[in-house]
């Protein structure tokens, strides 16, 4: 496996953050 680059880590963190925010918003709406 190749070592993850800073850009990939940044993208992964951003994705997790977005999913968390979306999940919280959906939870509040439902």
C-alpha positions as CSV (number, residue, x, y, z in Angstrom):
1,X,0.0,0.0,0.0
2,X,1.2,3.5,-0.8
3,X,1.7,6.0,2.0
4,X,-1.3,8.5,2.1
5,X,-0.4,12.0,1.1
6,X,-1.3,15.1,3.0
7,X,-3.9,16.0,0.3
8,X,-5.5,12.6,0.7
9,X,-5.6,12.9,4.5
10,X,-7.1,16.4,4.1
11,X,-9.7,15.2,1.7
12,X,-10.6,12.3,4.0
13,X,-10.9,14.6,7.0
14,X,-13.1,17.0,5.0
15,X,-15.3,14.2,3.8
16,X,-15.8,12.8,7.4
17,X,-16.6,16.4,8.6
18,X,-19.2,16.9,5.8
19,X,-20.8,13.6,6.5
20,X,-21.0,14.3,10.2
21,X,-22.6,17.7,9.6
22,X,-25.0,16.3,7.1
23,X,-25.9,13.4,9.5
24,X,-26.5,15.9,12.3
25,X,-28.7,18.1,10.1
26,X,-30.8,15.1,8.9
27,X,-31.1,13.9,12.5
28,X,-32.5,17.3,13.5
29,X,-34.9,17.4,10.6
30,X,-36.3,13.9,11.1
